[in-house]
Amino acid sequence: MLTTTTSTTLVDTLAYLVSALVRLPPKLAASFVCETYNPLSDTYGWRGSFQDGSEGACHGFLAAYTGAGYRRSFFAADVLSDPVYNFTGAPDGCHVHDDVWISGNLFRRGIRPYVVGVQNGMWPQESHRPYNKLSINSVEDMKGQQKRCLKYFNYFMEAGAEAAGAA
């Protein structure tokens, strides 16, 4: 169990995500952290509600290491026909970057990621270190593979344009 300002359990996390999905519009997926990538500057950005309790649109992809909430209706009833489960034609990086892969497929369906606010010091990134051999961070050329997967989804360019317009 993680020790933070307030102890948070898996049950707390799931309950919060479910309650967020209930109150959000039906075309939003929920998480506590958003990651963005700007192909023009080769930089990454984070929006983590655990830092300030804020809520809002994610102009990138959900970073599900803190948890992510998806509605069943986001996915096809027939698993075999759902592109989320078919990596044909996708770069190798998409196999290991499931956050990008799931967010990208949902983005193509008009489902947008949304950061939900919580003010209890939930799961800071530092609590995931040191990385072990099962971590995405142990994958060779991890950032390069992620970039190839992001490029496959055109870097979520519509989202990037929205973010630039909102700034």
C-alpha positions as CSV (number, residue, x, y, z in Angstrom):
1,M,0.0,0.0,0.0
2,L,1.3,3.5,-0.9
3,T,1.8,6.0,1.9
4,T,0.9,9.5,0.9
5,T,-0.8,12.5,2.6
6,T,-3.9,10.3,2.9
7,S,-3.8,6.6,2.4
8,T,-5.6,5.6,-0.8
9,T,-6.7,2.0,-1.6
10,L,-7.5,0.4,-4.8
11,V,-11.2,0.4,-3.8
12,D,-11.0,4.2,-3.2
13,T,-9.5,4.6,-6.7
14,L,-12.1,2.5,-8.4
15,A,-14.9,4.1,-6.6
16,Y,-13.7,7.6,-7.5
17,L,-13.3,6.7,-11.2
18,V,-16.7,5.1,-11.4
19,S,-18.3,8.1,-9.7
20,A,-16.5,10.4,-12.2
21,L,-17.7,8.4,-15.2
22,V,-21.3,8.6,-13.8
23,R,-21.2,12.4,-13.7
24,L,-19.2,13.0,-16.8
25,P,-20.7,13.3,-20.4
26,P,-20.8,9.8,-22.1
27,K,-17.9,10.5,-24.5
28,L,-15.2,11.1,-21.8
29,A,-12.8,8.6,-20.4
30,A,-11.4,9.4,-16.9
31,S,-8.0,9.3,-15.3
32,F,-5.9,11.1,-12.7
33,V,-3.0,11.9,-15.0
34,C,-2.7,13.0,-18.6
35,E,0.4,12.9,-20.8
36,T,1.0,15.0,-23.9
37,Y,3.7,15.0,-26.5
38,N,4.6,17.8,-28.8
39,P,6.3,16.4,-32.0
40,L,7.6,19.9,-32.9
41,S,9.6,20.3,-29.7
42,D,10.2,16.7,-28.8
43,T,9.0,17.3,-25.2
44,Y,6.5,15.6,-23.0
45,G,4.1,17.2,-20.6
46,W,2.1,16.0,-17.6
47,R,-1.2,17.1,-16.2
48,G,-1.7,15.4,-12.9
49,S,-4.7,16.2,-10.8
50,F,-3.1,14.6,-7.8
51,Q,-0.8,17.6,-7.7
52,D,-3.4,20.4,-7.4
53,G,-6.9,18.8,-7.4
54,S,-7.8,20.3,-10.8
55,E,-10.0,18.8,-13.4
56,G,-10.2,19.2,-17.1
57,A,-9.7,18.1,-20.7
58,C,-6.6,16.0,-21.4
59,H,-5.0,17.1,-24.7
60,G,-3.0,13.8,-25.1
61,F,-3.5,10.4,-23.6
62,L,-4.5,9.0,-20.2
63,A,-1.5,7.8,-18.2
64,A,-3.3,4.8,-16.5
65,Y,-0.5,4.0,-14.0
66,T,-2.8,5.8,-11.4
67,G,-6.0,4.2,-12.8
68,A,-8.3,5.0,-15.7
69,G,-12.0,4.6,-16.2
70,Y,-13.6,3.5,-19.4
71,R,-17.2,2.7,-20.1
72,R,-18.1,-0.7,-21.5
73,S,-19.8,1.1,-24.4
74,F,-16.4,2.5,-25.6
75,F,-15.6,-1.0,-26.8
76,A,-17.2,-3.3,-29.4
77,A,-19.5,-6.1,-28.0
78,D,-17.6,-8.5,-30.3
79,V,-14.0,-8.4,-29.0
80,L,-12.6,-9.8,-32.2
81,S,-14.1,-6.9,-34.2
82,D,-12.8,-4.2,-32.0
83,P,-9.6,-2.4,-33.3
84,V,-8.3,-2.1,-29.7
85,Y,-7.5,-5.8,-29.8
86,N,-6.1,-5.9,-33.3
87,F,-2.5,-4.6,-33.7
88,T,-2.4,-5.4,-37.5
89,G,-0.4,-2.6,-39.1
90,A,0.5,-0.9,-35.8
91,P,4.1,-0.1,-35.0
92,D,5.8,-2.4,-32.4
93,G,5.7,0.5,-29.9
94,C,2.0,0.3,-29.7
95,H,2.2,-3.3,-28.2
96,V,4.0,-2.0,-25.1
97,H,2.4,1.5,-24.9
98,D,-1.1,0.5,-24.0
99,D,-2.0,4.0,-22.7
100,V,-1.3,5.5,-26.1
101,W,-2.9,2.5,-27.9
102,I,-6.2,2.6,-26.0
103,S,-6.4,6.4,-25.9
104,G,-5.6,6.5,-29.7
105,N,-8.3,4.0,-30.6
106,L,-10.9,5.7,-28.4
107,F,-9.8,9.1,-29.8
108,R,-10.6,7.8,-33.3
109,R,-14.1,7.0,-32.1
110,G,-14.7,10.5,-30.7
111,I,-14.0,9.6,-27.1
112,R,-11.9,12.1,-25.3
113,P,-9.7,11.7,-22.3
114,Y,-10.4,13.8,-19.2
115,V,-8.5,14.3,-16.0
116,V,-10.6,14.1,-12.8
117,G,-9.6,16.0,-9.8
118,V,-8.8,14.5,-6.4
119,Q,-7.1,16.3,-3.6
120,N,-5.7,13.5,-1.5
121,G,-2.1,13.3,-2.7
122,M,-2.9,10.3,-4.8
123,W,-0.1,8.2,-6.2
124,P,2.7,10.6,-7.0
125,Q,4.9,9.4,-9.8
126,E,7.9,9.0,-7.4
127,S,6.1,6.2,-5.7
128,H,6.7,4.0,-8.8
129,R,10.4,4.1,-8.4
130,P,12.8,2.3,-8.5
131,Y,11.5,0.7,-11.8
132,N,11.6,-3.1,-12.0
133,K,12.1,-5.3,-15.0
134,L,8.4,-5.4,-15.7
135,S,8.2,-1.6,-16.0
136,I,7.7,0.1,-19.3
137,N,10.8,2.0,-18.4
138,S,12.9,-1.1,-18.8
139,V,11.9,-1.5,-22.5
140,E,14.7,-0.8,-24.9
141,D,14.1,2.5,-26.9
142,M,11.0,3.1,-24.8
143,K,10.6,6.7,-25.8
144,G,11.2,5.9,-29.5
145,Q,8.6,3.2,-29.4
146,Q,6.2,5.5,-27.8
147,K,6.8,8.2,-30.4
148,R,6.2,5.7,-33.2
149,C,2.9,4.8,-31.6
150,L,1.9,8.4,-31.1
151,K,2.8,9.1,-34.8
152,Y,0.6,6.2,-35.8
153,F,-2.3,8.2,-34.2
154,N,-1.0,11.4,-35.8
155,Y,0.2,12.6,-32.3
156,F,-3.5,13.3,-31.4
157,M,-3.1,16.4,-33.4
158,E,-6.7,17.5,-33.0
159,A,-6.2,17.4,-29.3
160,G,-2.9,19.4,-29.6
161,A,-4.7,22.0,-31.7
162,E,-7.4,22.3,-29.1
163,A,-4.8,22.7,-26.4
164,A,-3.0,25.4,-28.3
165,G,-6.3,27.3,-28.8
166,A,-7.2,27.0,-25.2
167,A,-3.9,28.4,-24.0
